[in-house]
Amino acid sequence: MTPEQILRKRLEQQREWVSLPVEEGAAPLRVSVRRPYATDLTQFAGGAITVEQVVQCVEAWEGFTEATFLGSAIGSDEPVEFNRELWADYVRDNPEAYVAVSRGLVDGVMRAADRLKALRGN
């Protein structure tokens, strides 16, 4: 494998999908969350995840349409390409999404910390 291929595979290992809460009958929404590097885990030592960390850790989404952002009276069911500014706007105005991603991020950080402890023999 080339270094680029190896890096791509490593980054894939750091990602997981988190489902977001939606209204009953609504299409599912989910986001791809990349956990932080081991050297960045100290940022999460207190356990509190900031909205900025939630904004930065999300790298993709599925199920988001114009209607997700504008409501079905204005927006269509046309898929919307991931955009970090739009994600930041959405998550700041949807505390349920913030909580879901925060929990997913904490879970990923805990698993990464456990793997580090196992590697060190602690």
ABEGO torsion letter per residue (X at the ends): XBAAAAAAAAAAAABBBBBBBBBBGBBBBBBBBBBBBAAAAAAAAAGBBBAAAAAAABABBBGBBAAAAAEAAABBABBBBBBAAAAAAAAAABAAAAAAAAAAAAAAAAAAAAAAAAAAGX
